[in-house]
Amino acid sequence: MAEAVIRISQGTAEKSEEKTYRVPVAPGWVVLDAVHYIQSHFAPDLAVRWNCKAAKCGSCSAEVNGKPRLMCKTRLDDFSPGEEIVVYPLKTFPRIKDLVTDVSWNFKVNQKITPFTPRKDAQWIMHQQDMDRVQEFRKCIECFLCQNVCHVLRNHDKKDTFAGPRFLVRVAGLEMHPLDTASRVAYLKHEAGIGLCNITKCCTEVCPEDIHITDNAIIPLKERVVDEFYDPLTRLFKIFAGK
Amino acid sequence: MESIETHQHDVLVIGAGGAGLRAVIEAASQGVSVGLVCKSLLGKAHTVMAEGGVAAALGNVDPSDNWQVHFRDTMLGGKMLNNWRMAQLHAQQAPDRVRELEQWGALFDRTPDGKINQRAFGGHSCKRLAHVGDRTGLEMIRTLQDRAVQLNVPVYMECTLTHLFKAGERVCGALAYWREQGRFVLFLAKAIVLATGGVGKAFRITSNSWEYTSDGLGMAYNIGAQLMDMEFVQFHPTGMVWPPGVKGILVTEAVRGEGGRLTNNKGERFMERYDPKRMELSTRDQVARAIYTEVKEGRGSEHGGVFLSVTHLDPEYVKKKLPSMYHQFKELADVDITKSPMEVGPTTHYCMGGLRVDAETTATTVPGLFAAGEVAAGMHGANRLGGNSLSDLLVFGRLAGLHAAEFAKQNKEQPRVDNDAVQRATRELLEPFERDSGPSPYEIHEQLQDTMQNLVGIMRVEEDLKKALGVIRGLREKLRTVRVTGSRLYNPGWHLAYDLRNLLNTSEAIARSALARQESRGAHTRLDYPKTDPEWGKVNHVVYKDGEEMKLATTPLPQMPPELAKLFEDAH
């Protein structure tokens, strides 16, 4: 049986340290297996969030060797033999303990989004080709890796003025729903801060569901904001129409 | 002594999977105050992992489908041990519950004429499962979660319930701790809905998440509620078997629903020998036993499973309809399922047994306490059909929310929670911190999982079951000396130490019920009693607490009215 050397950052927001463990590894093990082994053999109080261990719930997000990943999907045999595997919690959110961070801000952002508002006379006939692009956004498992890696949140900490890629994806899913009637364009400009995104695509790169966050969600939404607020012809029309 | 944070609601819902969320939505729309408590973050409950679809006789693909056909399939799948009224309500109401999800924003895959598409599944005689590729559960939980958020329901996340309290006969409150800080919190409520799921974590090989520690069953049992049908644990025929790191992870039945074929190491489609008519789309109990038998008799794959293949289907179709299976195998097992077969074997999946409830209201045997979803018994009898769980959550989640709200309206006064009982409970929770030595909770959990897996698993025999009961008794003694280290701050070892109490009670209920049922029926297979016995088809097992003792009794199965019984005249 092979062995992996895992270094984990443990502690709280105030005080933390790295601890190194040697873990015997079975074929196909992922980082989360190693963390569980450490829990049951060396550090029973090691805090980690996880649920499905099948990349479907998005709970076990962490930074493995500097890259934001789902621990349940990061295989130990992807690392070179002898390479140390270093696990840190998500940097963008305050640490509670060990690998667990306080992600409650995300749930508050979500509450501000105007919910699905169907047409009153909807017959509920929808065609697959109209839904394909929305279903892409609905794949999101809320792992918050995109939020974690977005420099607007990570480096500039604009949590009070920017909703982050996850919630732009959610808005895209609502705005492009074939039967939705609400407009969230003003929200995108004034509250979600969509203008702060300068399309570096870091979010797309880390998405475990391969959602084309920037190209398919954020850019089309930016276009809607431009159409509504910055298009000169529309502005002239509005002036003359007295709107 | 620490002061305890307290919250009060008319209705408290415990568990934020499909059933809990649907209950919350219903109770909130009845105008009562509702609180939702869940162990994980919102949206991470086990419903998120459901893959294949939600069963509802919409008749969009097979116009011949209707509630009677769905009802009949459900009862036959459950080997007629289901509560007929639950199965009837479920079949009648499931279509409305699915359409309602669509009106709340869910986007199911479509038929060419723009209706909700439906796929074939084991034991369903019509194409019946509304689905979104193979991530139906995610679509459902997100839709329900957004709806609950929209109704401004307070959600207490990462908060674990440990004790229920009664005032007289009636339930009146619950104790919990915040996982984050380890501080206690008391909930006062006029009615409580349990939607806490099953007991998969009692077994070693399981498709279930860490949350599946039977908290609801354990807490309700402790205040005198009756458990029923506990011997019936579903082993899903297709879990991953290789590599070891992924053993037990679910391979959706939709693989077979979309045309996947099962073969053994001789290349035979072995289901021909077990169920030639339905083949791969036989019921889960039969397919699981067939796979077990093939492996046992030396016709299994290299890693102790069998082969499941979709290589004869168009690769683009496979990627479109089974996207997460495609990625799961590619990333975790280095298998491209469009080119090579998957290796699969049985994995613990679902608990048909649970709290005994009234079919119309979901009321348990404790006044004010309701239960819906996997935590409740009766709906699925001896074996659940795939897709019937998601519809169960919606139908009975709604009924639980409705009747809990009504109970709260009729019983306006909030009973007091006995302070001494609360103090006893908190002391019990903190005891493991005070010991200087003792076994670790992880060690006890591993021993329990091995015992249940090896002795109370898919094939059972008297000697094994008796042995298992002995081991469980020993583990219970061991648990009295369990030691927890570290602080109360987000401490998984401490959390597990208490979960074990519930796991041991539920495991004992499973083993005792399995020992007593001297026949094979549905998911319960006794090697020493291989036949289905019509006499055993007339009774359910009930487990309850009498003093400190666990008691087991039989209770007659409710009989269905003649107009429904007629539906089964030609059934063999």
Chai-1 contact restraints between the chains, C-beta under 6 A:
chainA,res_idxA,chainB,res_idxB,connection_type,confidence,min_distance_angstrom,max_distance_angstrom,comment,restraint_id
A,A26,B,P244,contact,1.0,0.0,6.0,A-B,restraint_1
A,P27,B,P243,contact,1.0,0.0,6.0,A-B,restraint_2
A,G28,B,P243,contact,1.0,0.0,6.0,A-B,restraint_3
A,G28,B,P244,contact,1.0,0.0,6.0,A-B,restraint_4
A,G28,B,G245,contact,1.0,0.0,6.0,A-B,restraint_5
A,G28,B,V246,contact,1.0,0.0,6.0,A-B,restraint_6
A,W29,B,G245,contact,1.0,0.0,6.0,A-B,restraint_7
A,V30,B,G245,contact,1.0,0.0,6.0,A-B,restraint_8
A,D33,B,G245,contact,1.0,0.0,6.0,A-B,restraint_9
A,S40,B,Y442,contact,1.0,0.0,6.0,A-B,restraint_10
A,P44,B,S440,contact,1.0,0.0,6.0,A-B,restraint_11
A,P44,B,T485,contact,1.0,0.0,6.0,A-B,restraint_12
A,P44,B,G493,contact,1.0,0.0,6.0,A-B,restraint_13
A,D45,B,G486,contact,1.0,0.0,6.0,A-B,restraint_14
A,D45,B,N491,contact,1.0,0.0,6.0,A-B,restraint_15
A,D45,B,G493,contact,1.0,0.0,6.0,A-B,restraint_16
A,A47,B,Y490,contact,1.0,0.0,6.0,A-B,restraint_17
A,N51,B,S40,contact,1.0,0.0,6.0,A-B,restraint_18
A,N51,B,K44,contact,1.0,0.0,6.0,A-B,restraint_19
A,N51,B,S209,contact,1.0,0.0,6.0,A-B,restraint_20
A,C52,B,M49,contact,1.0,0.0,6.0,A-B,restraint_21
A,C52,B,S209,contact,1.0,0.0,6.0,A-B,restraint_22
A,A54,B,I249,contact,1.0,0.0,6.0,A-B,restraint_23
A,K56,B,V48,contact,1.0,0.0,6.0,A-B,restraint_24
A,K56,B,M49,contact,1.0,0.0,6.0,A-B,restraint_25
A,C57,B,K44,contact,1.0,0.0,6.0,A-B,restraint_26
A,C57,B,V48,contact,1.0,0.0,6.0,A-B,restraint_27
A,S59,B,K44,contact,1.0,0.0,6.0,A-B,restraint_28
A,K73,B,E331,contact,1.0,0.0,6.0,A-B,restraint_29
A,I96,B,E180,contact,1.0,0.0,6.0,A-B,restraint_30
A,I96,B,Y490,contact,1.0,0.0,6.0,A-B,restraint_31
A,K97,B,L489,contact,1.0,0.0,6.0,A-B,restraint_32
A,K97,B,Y490,contact,1.0,0.0,6.0,A-B,restraint_33
A,V100,B,Y490,contact,1.0,0.0,6.0,A-B,restraint_34
A,Q111,B,V149,contact,1.0,0.0,6.0,A-B,restraint_35
A,P115,B,Q150,contact,1.0,0.0,6.0,A-B,restraint_36
A,F116,B,G105,contact,1.0,0.0,6.0,A-B,restraint_37
A,W124,B,E102,contact,1.0,0.0,6.0,A-B,restraint_38
A,I125,B,G114,contact,1.0,0.0,6.0,A-B,restraint_39
A,M126,B,G114,contact,1.0,0.0,6.0,A-B,restraint_40
A,H127,B,G114,contact,1.0,0.0,6.0,A-B,restraint_41
A,Q128,B,R110,contact,1.0,0.0,6.0,A-B,restraint_42
A,M131,B,L107,contact,1.0,0.0,6.0,A-B,restraint_43
A,V134,B,L107,contact,1.0,0.0,6.0,A-B,restraint_44
A,Q135,B,L107,contact,1.0,0.0,6.0,A-B,restraint_45
A,E142,B,G43,contact,1.0,0.0,6.0,A-B,restraint_46
